[in-house]
Amino acid sequence: MAKYNIALLPGDGIGKDVMDAAQIVMDKLALDAEYFPGDIGWEFWCREGDPLPQRTIDLLKRTDCCLFGAITSKPKEEAEDELIPELKGKGLIYSSPIVRLRQEFNLRTNLRPCKAYKGNPLNYRDDIDLVVFRENTECLYVGIEFHPLPAELMQTLQNLHPKMKRFGQVDLEDIAVSLRIITRQACQNIIRDAFEYAVKYGYKTVTVVEKPNVIRETSGLMVREARKIAKEYPTIQLWEANIDAMCMWLVKNPQDYGVLVTSNMFGDIISDLCAQLVGGLGFSSSGNIGDHYAVFEPTHGSAPKYAGQYKVNPTAMLLTVKLMLDWLGETDSAHRLEKAVSEVIAEDRVKTYDMGGRNSSLEVAQAVAARL
């Protein structure tokens, strides 16, 4: 019996391409694991009206963790148009399956390392080593939205908050509302995870990135909790930055920062910025981590126009496998894999088109596997 049961969800577009690349490396590592493919993505939305079928959720519940490829998401109206005729007009509403997975399994911590590997011609600088901790289940991603705004909700909001009075003359059809919900427990969880990571891996600072001067209650709660928790970690400095200023400073002095911690929406934005500093989304891995389960994914999209061509950079997926190995406790294999990836990048011989090369996704994976 295998030591690990791992679900494989290729998803859409280039998801299968990078999953095939990952399989080359995992086979060479000879991890004591059994792999179970599952269904997720746009194909199942169009055909079944559900991009995350219940059978896939059941599969994940029988495994130790999941490796995920890429997903396609489209706005509500476009999603409705692409349903098969039998499902149109049934009131089905598309929702992101990866967001649902994060909430279904309470994968509260999104970990996104952004590290510059020497020799990468796409690096902004060679001395960047950033890690973004993004709260993964709350904020604007809870999906509590209204359009048009219900009359009873408008009345309640006007009774509760004087600033709603200015919208009293606006037609309810012309008002859309999205709720940003932040809880104290979620703040404490993500902030403590960030500090623990800083201690474990030797980072000197944790920077909480929010906007408390404007979003006083939700961002304010995050910052206040960070200040409390920082007292438990006297060897780590707590820095504070507004999200807009942080974007500027990361472009100006990215080497000054280590661990960044923030809420869901800001984390989504700032982690893409950090990824570009180290070569783009083709180098950006992530883990969606809960107390008992984790889903690991590269942060790039599904890039449908490249599907099946095996031309995209698989490095993000290979580094995602490294994160999965770390989480499983296979730290030696994780270290070997990262070392092999860095050596292939430094050699600058086998590389995909984004790095100025002509090699395929699978050839890059084979080059990495050869160094294991």
C-alpha positions in Angstrom: 0.0 0.0 0.0 1.4 3.4 -1.0 2.4 5.8 1.7 0.5 8.7 0.1 -2.7 9.0 -2.0 -2.5 12.1 -4.1 -5.3 13.5 -6.3 -4.3 15.0 -9.6 -6.7 17.6 -11.1 -5.2 18.8 -14.4 -8.2 21.2 -15.0 -8.3 23.3 -18.2 -6.1 24.6 -21.0 -2.4 24.2 -20.2 -3.3 22.4 -16.9 -2.8 19.0 -18.6 0.5 20.2 -20.2 2.1 21.2 -16.9 0.6 18.2 -15.0 2.3 15.9 -17.5 5.6 17.7 -16.9 5.1 17.3 -13.1 4.5 13.6 -13.6 7.9 13.2 -15.2 9.6 14.6 -12.2 7.4 12.8 -9.6 8.2 9.5 -11.4 11.9 10.2 -11.2 11.7 11.0 -7.6 10.0 7.7 -7.0 7.7 9.1 -4.3 5.9 6.3 -2.6 2.5 7.5 -3.8 -0.6 6.4 -5.7 -2.1 9.1 -8.0 -5.8 9.5 -8.6 -7.0 11.7 -11.5 -10.2 13.8 -11.0 -12.6 16.0 -12.9 -12.6 19.7 -12.6 -13.0 22.7 -14.9 -14.8 24.4 -17.7 -15.6 21.2 -19.6 -17.7 20.0 -16.7 -19.4 23.4 -16.3 -20.5 23.4 -19.9 -21.6 19.7 -19.9 -22.9 19.2 -16.4 -23.4 22.7 -15.0 -20.9 22.1 -12.3 -17.1 22.8 -12.7 -16.5 20.9 -9.4 -18.6 17.8 -9.4 -19.4 16.1 -6.1 -17.5 13.0 -7.3 -14.3 15.1 -7.3 -14.9 16.4 -3.8 -15.5 12.8 -2.7 -12.2 11.8 -4.3 -10.3 14.5 -2.5 -11.7 13.4 0.8 -10.1 10.0 0.2 -6.6 11.4 -0.5 -3.9 13.1 1.5 -3.5 16.1 -0.7 -4.1 17.4 -4.2 -2.0 18.6 -7.1 -3.9 21.0 -9.4 -3.2 22.4 -12.8 -5.1 25.4 -14.1 -8.7 26.6 -14.3 -10.7 28.7 -16.6 -13.2 31.2 -15.2 -15.5 33.6 -17.1 -18.1 36.2 -16.1 -21.6 35.2 -15.3 -23.2 36.0 -18.7 -20.4 34.3 -20.8 -20.6 31.2 -18.6 -24.4 30.9 -19.1 -23.9 31.2 -22.9 -21.5 28.2 -23.0 -23.7 25.7 -21.2 -25.2 22.9 -23.4 -28.7 23.8 -24.5 -30.3 21.4 -22.0 -28.9 23.4 -19.1 -29.5 26.9 -20.3 -32.3 28.8 -18.4 -32.0 26.5 -15.4 -30.7 29.3 -13.1 -27.2 27.8 -12.9 -24.5 30.3 -11.8 -20.9 29.7 -12.4 -18.5 29.9 -9.4 -14.8 29.4 -9.3 -14.1 25.7 -8.4 -10.7 26.6 -6.8 -12.4 29.1 -4.6 -15.0 26.5 -3.7 -12.2 24.0 -2.9 -10.6 26.5 -0.5 -13.8 27.0 1.3 -15.0 23.4 1.2 -11.8 22.1 2.8 -11.1 25.3 4.8 -7.7 25.8 3.1 -7.3 29.0 5.0 -3.6 29.7 4.1 -2.4 30.5 0.6 1.4 30.3 0.5 3.1 31.9 -2.5 6.9 31.9 -2.6 8.5 34.2 -5.2 12.2 33.6 -5.4 14.7 34.7 -8.0 16.9 31.9 -9.3 20.3 33.0 -10.6 20.7 32.9 -14.3 17.0 33.6 -15.1 17.1 36.4 -17.7 13.6 37.4 -16.6 14.5 38.3 -13.0 14.1 41.9 -11.9 17.0 41.3 -9.6 18.8 38.1 -8.5 18.5 38.8 -4.7 14.7 38.6 -4.4 13.3 36.1 -1.9 9.7 37.0 -1.1 6.9 34.8 0.4 3.3 36.0 0.3 0.9 34.7 2.9 -2.6 35.4 1.6 -5.7 34.7 3.7 -7.6 32.2 1.5 -11.3 31.9 2.6 -12.6 35.4 3.4 -12.5 39.0 2.2 -14.4 39.8 -1.1 -14.0 36.1 -2.1 -16.8 35.0 0.2 -19.1 35.7 -2.8 -21.8 37.6 -0.9 -22.9 40.0 -3.5 -26.1 41.7 -4.6 -27.3 43.1 -7.9 -29.7 44.7 -8.1 -29.6 45.8 -4.5 -32.7 44.4 -2.6 -35.0 47.1 -1.3 -35.1 45.7 2.2 -31.2 45.5 2.3 -31.0 49.1 1.2 -33.4 50.2 3.9 -31.4 48.3 6.5 -28.1 49.8 5.4 -29.6 53.3 5.4 -30.8 52.7 9.0 -27.4 51.4 10.1 -25.0 53.7 8.4 -25.4 57.4 7.6 -23.1 57.2 4.5 -25.7 55.1 2.7 -28.1 58.1 2.6 -26.3 59.4 -0.5 -27.4 56.4 -2.5 -31.1 56.8 -1.6 -32.0 58.4 -4.9 -30.2 55.8 -7.0 -32.3 53.2 -8.7 -31.7 49.9 -7.1 -31.1 48.3 -10.5 -28.1 50.6 -10.7 -26.4 49.5 -7.4 -24.2 46.5 -6.9 -22.8 45.5 -3.5 -20.0 43.1 -2.6 -19.3 42.4 1.1 -15.7 42.3 2.4 -15.9 40.0 5.4 -12.8 39.6 7.7 -13.0 37.6 11.0 -10.6 37.9 13.9 -9.8 34.2 13.8 -8.9 34.3 10.1 -6.6 37.2 10.8 -4.9 35.4 13.7 -4.5 32.2 11.7 -2.8 33.8 8.6 -0.6 36.2 10.7 0.6 33.4 13.0 1.3 31.2 10.0 3.4 34.0 8.5 5.4 34.5 11.7 6.0 30.8 12.1 7.3 30.5 8.6 9.6 33.5 9.2 11.1 31.8 12.2 11.4 28.4 10.5 13.1 29.7 7.4 15.2 32.5 8.9 13.4 35.6 7.6 13.9 38.8 9.6 10.7 40.6 8.9 7.0 40.1 8.4 5.2 42.9 6.7 1.4 43.2 7.1 0.0 44.7 3.9 -3.4 46.3 4.1 -5.2 49.7 3.7 -6.4 50.7 7.3 -6.4 54.4 6.6 -9.4 53.9 4.3 -10.8 50.4 4.9 -10.8 51.1 8.6 -12.7 48.2 10.1 -11.6 45.2 8.0 -8.0 46.2 7.2 -7.8 47.7 10.7 -8.7 44.4 12.3 -5.9 42.7 10.4 -3.3 45.3 11.4 -4.4 45.3 15.1 -4.2 41.5 15.3 -0.7 41.6 13.6 0.5 44.0 16.3 -0.7 41.7 19.1 0.7 38.5 17.6 4.1 40.2 16.8 4.8 40.5 20.5 5.0 36.6 20.6 7.9 36.7 18.1 10.5 39.1 19.5 13.2 38.0 17.0 11.0 39.0 14.0 10.3 42.6 13.1 6.7 43.6 12.2 6.5 46.1 9.4 3.3 47.7 8.2 2.5 49.0 4.7 -0.5 50.2 2.7 -1.2 48.1 -0.3 -0.6 50.9 -2.8 2.7 51.9 -1.3 3.8 48.3 -1.0 3.4 47.9 -4.8 5.7 50.9 -5.3 8.3 49.7 -2.8 8.3 46.2 -4.2 9.2 47.5 -7.6 11.8 49.9 -6.0 13.4 47.8 -3.3 12.1 44.2 -3.4 15.2 42.8 -1.7 14.3 44.7 1.4 11.3 42.4 2.2 10.8 38.8 3.2 7.5 37.5 4.4 4.4 39.5 3.4 1.0 38.8 5.0 -2.4 40.1 3.8 -6.0 39.5 3.1 -7.5 37.6 0.2 -7.9 40.3 -2.5 -4.8 42.2 -1.7 -2.9 38.9 -1.6 -4.1 37.9 -5.0 -2.9 41.2 -6.4 0.4 41.5 -4.7 1.5 37.9 -5.3 1.2 38.5 -9.0 3.4 41.5 -8.7 6.0 39.5 -6.7 5.8 36.8 -9.3 6.7 39.2 -12.1 9.7 40.4 -10.2 11.2 36.8 -10.4 10.3 36.1 -14.0 6.5 36.0 -14.2 3.8 33.5 -13.4 5.8 30.7 -15.1 7.9 30.6 -11.9 5.2 31.2 -9.3 4.0 28.2 -7.2 1.4 28.1 -4.4 -0.1 26.0 -1.8 -3.7 26.2 -0.4 -3.2 24.8 3.1 -5.6 23.8 5.8 -5.3 22.0 9.1 -5.8 18.6 7.5 -5.7 18.9 3.7 -3.9 20.9 1.1 -4.2 21.7 -2.6 -1.1 22.8 -4.5 -1.2 24.8 -7.7 0.9 27.0 -10.0 -0.6 30.5 -10.0 -0.7 31.0 -13.7 -4.0 30.7 -15.6 -5.2 28.1 -18.1 -4.0 29.9 -21.3 -6.4 28.1 -23.6 -4.6 29.2 -26.8 -1.6 27.1 -25.8 -3.4 24.0 -24.6 -1.8 20.8 -25.8 1.2 22.5 -27.4 3.5 21.8 -24.4 5.2 25.2 -25.0 4.5 26.9 -21.6 7.1 27.1 -18.8 6.5 24.2 -16.4 8.8 25.7 -13.7 5.9 27.0 -11.6 4.3 23.5 -11.5 7.6 21.9 -10.7 8.1 24.3 -7.8 4.5 23.6 -6.8 5.5 19.9 -6.5 8.4 21.0 -4.3 5.9 22.8 -1.9 3.7 19.6 -1.9 6.8 17.5 -0.9 7.6 19.9 1.9 4.1 19.7 3.2 4.2 15.9 3.1 7.4 15.9 5.1 9.5 14.7 2.2 12.0 17.5 2.8 15.0 15.8 1.2 13.1 15.2 -2.1 11.8 18.8 -1.9 15.4 20.1 -1.6 16.7 17.9 -4.4 13.9 19.1 -6.7 14.5 22.8 -6.0 18.2 22.3 -6.5 17.6 20.6 -9.9 15.3 23.3 -11.0 17.8 26.0 -10.1 20.6 24.2 -11.9 18.6 23.9 -15.1 17.7 27.6 -14.9 21.3 28.6 -14.2 22.7 26.5 -17.1 20.4 28.5 -19.4 20.4 25.7 -22.1 17.0 24.0 -21.8 14.3 26.6 -21.7 10.9 27.5 -23.0 9.9 30.4 -25.3 9.3 32.9 -22.5 13.0 32.6 -21.5 14.2 32.9 -25.1 14.4 29.2 -25.8 12.7 26.7 -28.0 12.3 23.7 -25.7 8.9 22.1 -24.7 7.4 21.9 -21.3 8.2 18.2 -21.2 11.9 18.8 -22.3 12.3 21.2 -19.4 10.8 18.6 -17.0 13.1 15.9 -18.4 16.1 18.1 -17.9 15.2 18.7 -14.3 14.5 15.0 -13.8 17.9 14.1 -15.2 19.6 16.1 -12.4 17.7 14.4 -9.6 
